[in-house]
Amino acid sequence: MLGKTYEGQECALASALEVVGERWTLLVVRDAFYGVQRFSDFVDHLDIPRAVLSDRLRNLVAAGVLDRIGDPDHAGRSLYRLTPMGHELWPTVHALARWGSRLRPNGSPRRRFVHATCDNELDDHASCPRCELTPPPSDIVMEWVPSSTPLLPTDLISVALTEPHRLLEPIGPARSTTPALSSASPVPPADVTDTEFDRC
């Protein structure tokens, strides 16, 4: 089994990978930018094994990327929020997602990220071309871009994220005004599974 460290590598990139390079870690960070804060919401949106999520959250807290605080609405439970150090990862997360979108069959991103101040879409480097700056995550609005053959979201976080949402603002079934899928809602085809819906 591979270790988590790069012993003998005097390299800044290796140091970064020791924090965010494990499988699932960057997806947890991405969801934290989207406003996911509760353990159960991370599990539902990512479809991640609970033991793996516990490990990734613990490591991110230890590294100073996330803060763990008590959940005021649920005694004995916790919320996970990005720290200022975690906020610094936003341009990297955005750039990787845009790069990854070009590897997909249709080559198109499924979300737009807009500078809330001027309503201009960010470029591949998370900068606003109009304002000529890199806005902080709290000043960015995420918008879902439906495809020509849309797949319906089947978890409540994905449903909520089909509406425009400012980064870092808490999101979850209890806080979203977006109605959950009901028995009257359109049902995905039988061959469409939850993991096929684009969560990026």
C-alpha positions as CSV (number, residue, x, y, z in Angstrom):
1,M,0.0,0.0,0.0
2,L,1.3,3.4,-1.0
3,G,2.1,5.9,1.8
4,K,0.7,9.4,2.0
5,T,4.1,11.2,2.0
6,Y,6.8,11.7,-0.6
7,E,9.9,11.1,1.6
8,G,13.1,12.5,0.2
9,Q,11.2,14.8,-2.3
10,E,12.3,18.3,-1.5
11,C,9.5,19.7,-3.8
12,A,6.7,22.1,-3.2
13,L,4.4,20.2,-5.4
14,A,5.1,17.0,-3.4
15,S,4.2,18.9,-0.2
16,A,0.9,20.0,-1.8
17,L,0.1,16.5,-2.9
18,E,0.7,15.2,0.6
19,V,-2.3,17.4,1.6
20,V,-4.7,17.1,-1.3
21,G,-3.3,14.4,-3.5
22,E,-5.2,11.4,-2.1
23,R,-8.2,10.0,-4.0
24,W,-11.4,11.8,-3.1
25,T,-9.6,14.7,-1.3
26,L,-10.0,17.3,-4.0
27,L,-13.6,16.3,-4.5
28,V,-14.3,16.9,-0.8
29,V,-12.6,20.3,-1.1
30,R,-14.6,21.1,-4.2
31,D,-17.9,20.3,-2.4
32,A,-16.8,22.4,0.5
33,F,-16.5,25.3,-1.9
34,Y,-20.0,24.5,-3.1
35,G,-21.2,25.0,0.4
36,V,-21.5,21.4,1.6
37,Q,-20.7,21.3,5.3
38,R,-22.4,18.2,6.9
39,F,-20.9,14.7,6.8
40,S,-24.1,13.2,5.6
41,D,-24.3,15.7,2.7
42,F,-20.8,14.9,1.6
43,V,-21.7,11.2,1.6
44,D,-24.9,11.7,-0.4
45,H,-23.4,14.0,-3.0
46,L,-20.1,12.2,-3.5
47,D,-21.3,8.7,-3.0
48,I,-18.1,8.1,-1.0
49,P,-17.6,5.4,1.5
50,R,-18.1,6.8,5.0
51,A,-14.8,5.5,6.4
52,V,-12.9,7.1,3.5
53,L,-14.7,10.4,4.0
54,S,-13.9,10.3,7.8
55,D,-10.2,9.9,6.9
56,R,-10.2,12.6,4.3
57,L,-12.0,15.1,6.5
58,R,-9.7,14.3,9.5
59,N,-6.6,14.9,7.3
60,L,-7.9,18.1,5.9
61,V,-8.7,19.4,9.4
62,A,-5.2,18.4,10.6
63,A,-3.6,20.2,7.6
64,G,-5.5,23.4,8.3
65,V,-7.6,23.3,5.1
66,L,-10.9,22.7,6.9
67,D,-12.2,23.8,10.3
68,R,-14.4,21.4,12.2
69,I,-17.0,23.1,14.4
70,G,-20.1,22.0,16.3
71,D,-23.4,21.9,14.3
72,P,-25.8,24.2,16.1
73,D,-28.8,22.4,14.6
74,H,-27.6,18.9,15.6
75,A,-26.1,18.2,19.0
76,G,-23.0,16.0,18.8
77,R,-22.5,16.5,15.1
78,S,-20.0,18.7,13.2
79,L,-19.8,21.1,10.3
80,Y,-16.8,21.4,8.1
81,R,-15.8,24.7,6.6
82,L,-12.9,25.9,4.5
83,T,-10.3,28.0,6.3
84,P,-8.5,30.9,4.7
85,M,-5.8,28.4,3.8
86,G,-8.5,26.3,2.1
87,H,-9.8,29.3,0.2
88,E,-6.4,29.6,-1.5
89,L,-7.1,26.3,-3.3
90,W,-10.0,27.7,-5.3
91,P,-8.0,28.8,-8.4
92,T,-6.4,25.4,-8.5
93,V,-9.7,23.5,-8.1
94,H,-11.3,25.7,-10.8
95,A,-8.4,25.3,-13.2
96,L,-8.3,21.5,-12.8
97,A,-12.0,21.3,-13.4
98,R,-11.8,23.3,-16.6
99,W,-8.9,21.3,-17.8
100,G,-10.8,18.1,-17.0
101,S,-13.8,19.3,-18.9
102,R,-11.7,19.3,-22.1
103,L,-11.0,15.6,-21.5
104,R,-14.7,14.8,-21.5
105,P,-16.5,13.6,-24.7
106,N,-18.4,16.8,-25.2
107,G,-15.6,19.1,-24.0
108,S,-18.0,21.5,-22.2
109,P,-18.1,22.4,-18.6
110,R,-21.4,21.7,-16.8
111,R,-21.2,24.7,-14.5
112,R,-20.5,28.4,-15.1
113,F,-18.7,30.4,-12.4
114,V,-19.5,34.1,-12.5
115,H,-18.0,37.1,-10.7
116,A,-21.0,38.3,-8.7
117,T,-19.8,41.9,-8.8
118,C,-19.9,42.3,-12.6
119,D,-21.8,39.1,-13.8
120,N,-18.8,38.1,-16.0
121,E,-17.8,34.5,-16.4
122,L,-14.4,33.5,-15.0
123,D,-11.7,32.3,-17.3
124,D,-9.8,29.0,-17.0
125,H,-7.6,30.5,-14.3
126,A,-10.5,31.6,-12.1
127,S,-9.8,35.3,-13.0
128,C,-12.4,37.8,-14.1
129,P,-11.4,39.2,-17.5
130,R,-13.5,42.3,-17.1
131,C,-12.3,43.3,-13.6
132,E,-8.8,41.9,-14.2
133,L,-8.6,40.2,-10.9
134,T,-9.1,36.8,-9.2
135,P,-12.2,37.2,-7.1
136,P,-12.4,35.4,-3.7
137,P,-14.7,32.4,-3.6
138,S,-17.3,34.3,-1.6
139,D,-17.8,36.7,-4.6
140,I,-18.4,33.9,-7.1
141,V,-21.8,32.5,-8.2
142,M,-22.1,29.0,-9.7
143,E,-24.7,28.3,-12.3
144,W,-25.6,24.9,-13.7
145,V,-25.4,24.5,-17.5
146,P,-27.9,21.8,-18.6
147,S,-26.8,19.6,-21.5
148,S,-28.8,18.8,-24.6
149,T,-29.4,15.4,-23.1
150,P,-29.8,16.2,-19.4
151,L,-29.6,13.6,-16.7
152,L,-31.6,14.3,-13.6
153,P,-29.9,14.7,-10.3
154,T,-30.9,12.0,-7.8
155,D,-29.4,13.3,-4.5
156,L,-30.7,16.4,-2.7
157,I,-27.4,18.3,-2.9
158,S,-27.3,17.9,-6.7
159,V,-30.9,19.1,-6.9
160,A,-30.1,22.2,-4.9
161,L,-27.0,22.9,-7.1
162,T,-29.1,23.2,-10.2
163,E,-30.0,26.6,-8.9
164,P,-27.6,29.6,-8.9
165,H,-25.5,29.4,-5.7
166,R,-22.8,31.6,-4.3
167,L,-19.7,29.7,-3.3
168,L,-19.1,28.9,0.4
169,E,-22.8,29.6,1.3
170,P,-24.1,26.6,3.2
171,I,-26.1,24.3,1.1
172,G,-28.0,21.1,2.0
173,P,-31.5,19.6,2.0
174,A,-32.5,21.5,5.2
175,R,-31.3,24.9,3.8
176,S,-32.1,24.7,0.1
177,T,-35.3,26.2,-1.3
178,T,-35.1,23.8,-4.2
179,P,-37.8,21.1,-3.9
180,A,-36.5,17.5,-3.6
181,L,-37.4,15.0,-6.2
182,S,-40.8,13.6,-5.4
183,S,-42.9,10.8,-6.8
184,A,-44.4,13.4,-9.2
185,S,-40.9,14.5,-10.4
186,P,-39.6,13.1,-13.7
187,V,-37.8,9.8,-13.2
188,P,-34.4,9.1,-14.9
189,P,-34.4,6.2,-17.4
190,A,-33.7,2.8,-15.8
191,D,-30.2,2.7,-17.2
192,V,-29.2,6.1,-15.7
193,T,-27.6,5.7,-12.3
194,D,-26.9,8.3,-9.6
195,T,-23.2,8.1,-10.4
196,E,-23.8,9.1,-14.0
197,F,-25.1,12.6,-13.1
198,D,-22.4,15.2,-13.5
199,R,-21.6,16.5,-10.0
200,C,-18.8,18.8,-11.1
